[in-house]
Amino acid sequence: MVTTLTEASHNMSFDSAVIRRDFPLLAKQIDGKPLVYLDSANTSQKPNAVIDAMANFMRESYAPINRSAYTLAANATEQYEGARAAVAKFINAKSAREIVFTKNATEALNLIVSSWGRANLKTGDVVLLTHMEHHANIVPWQMLQQERGIELRWVPLTSDFQLDLTSLTSLLSGVKVFSFTSMSNVLGTINPVEKLCAAAHAAGAISIVDACQSVPHSPSDVQSWGADFATFSGHKMCGPSGVGVLWGREELLEAMPPFLGGGNMITDVRLDGFTCAELPAKFEAGTPPIAEVVGLGAAVEYLTNIGMANVRQHEISLSSYVLDLLTNRFGDDITIHGPRNPELRGATFSFAFRGIHPHDISQILDQSNVCVRAGHHCAKPLMKIIGANATTRASFYLYNTTTDADTLADALDSASDIF
Amino acid sequence: MPGIEDLYREIILDHYRTPRNRGELPPPAVYSEGNNPLCGDDIRIYLDVADGVVRDVKFSGQGCSISQSSTSMMTVAVKGKTVAEVQAFVRRFKHMMTLTNESETVDESVKLGDIEALQGVVKFPVRIKCATLGWNTLLEALTEAIK
């Protein structure tokens, strides 16, 4: 997650105002005013490169994959597998066999819990999670808890919205799994992934990184993380919805039982049983989201061309701007639930403003075409801990500019006029 | 885009700023809890029903201006009504919110009074759930009260 100068200097031409033009929807005007899309932590907009890749694939190349001999199908398979190789390279996986396409990150996490968890965890085994997890990294474990009687432990937060690691060693004692987010979707906090994976291993636990919020925004290297599994979604990283990624170390994936059963995931089916296919087909039952995977491949290529270090650098600068802007302009009227240091956070800002309910704020911001999320952000336990039923969340991405931040601030002022 | 003034009418903001019947009622009053999973809002309706009449009603919880003011206005309206009148009243309100089936009969003669100000919510479909949260919770409390 550290930006190296060399990498950034390769592309000094990074300009979010130019990048913005790659995203046709961002050129849209409603009531003569431009769209200010600040909900990318939820789902990102799509560049022409992705839209065209999918449309072209469906117009010219669409066919089943992995199961037909004709040229059209062989070409479609090649494009599908090409996307897998591109994703593997994007996160520095050892091999494309370690990349499993799922429906989304939620399904990827459920796959780990259901397959690895059921095969390896028994009553009384301990899973360590953190207080800043998304429901997708809580509920599947709670479901296994109901089924198996596993114990769930939690890493708490510090007052400055970091994970409180002072008791990590004792929390990890006897733990089989440490599953945590690389970046909070509410607080924006970026967690020290390498350190947490190392601590998990030192305690004899495996590490699972919910990387949904960080993969779209910063360089990812699953090998240097030292993780065992990582999960993320295509739709948050300029790709389409309907495809997510599970990355796992090959020997772990090899040893795991299949998740969904059906076509494509077998080499043989008899009346008395079946034989699993090799990785990664073993975990890809049924016809996958073919065009979506091709779209994700195009998204990865698009982001690679821009440079993830550049994206991260842009978001650090933008975070710095947003934090200064909101605190200077609104002072005590705004409470930002998250770290103040832009180096320690992503450009996702949850806040409370002048006692106005987030639903009302988002409604009023909508009058200025400012799109933000209001609610609990699928992290209800965290919301309870920070003492909010709901927050307003503005999340920025590579296509957002300081002008977007200015429009947000102006629109917030108009919320005060009504209430 | 519909104008924001259709949503935030003065009477609505008044009930939001100064909610009526906020609080709790001790047993034998019953209560029911409702929440909006979309936004995390929660509301509790306390209901004291005796001899088929709503003697008292109060509400607590957190929510946006629409859910809070809608609930506040509702409590004012239902106090003193018979169970049957409350049921007809809720049906009439949900009809205004475009939430009734064609098969359900709605007594058009039931007057909603101030609550008609919430009609503008219909132009903002996402907020219909906010406006009806307290009402659905009231129905649950009512079922509990006449059990």
Contacts between the chains, C-beta under 8 A, distances in Angstrom:
chain1	res1	chain2	res2	distance
A	30	B	1	6.4
A	31	B	1	5.7
A	357	B	63	6.9
A	357	B	64	3.9
A	357	B	65	6.1
A	358	B	39	7.2
A	358	B	64	7.6
A	359	B	39	5.5
A	359	B	41	7.7
A	359	B	64	3.7
A	359	B	65	7.9
A	359	B	66	7.4
A	359	B	127	7.5
A	359	B	130	6.4
A	360	B	8	8.0
A	360	B	64	5.2
A	360	B	65	5.0
A	360	B	66	7.7
A	363	B	4	7.0
A	363	B	7	6.8
A	363	B	124	7.0
A	363	B	127	7.1
A	364	B	4	6.4
A	366	B	1	7.5
A	367	B	1	7.1
A	367	B	4	5.3
A	374	B	39	6.3
A	375	B	38	6.1
A	375	B	39	4.3
A	375	B	40	5.8
A	376	B	39	7.0
A	376	B	40	3.8
A	380	B	40	6.5
A	383	B	40	6.4
A	389	B	39	7.9
A	389	B	40	4.8
A	389	B	41	6.4
A	389	B	42	7.2
A	389	B	62	4.7
A	390	B	39	5.2
A	390	B	40	4.7
A	390	B	41	7.0
A	418	B	4	7.1
A	418	B	8	5.6
A	418	B	13	7.6
A	419	B	13	7.3
A	419	B	65	7.3
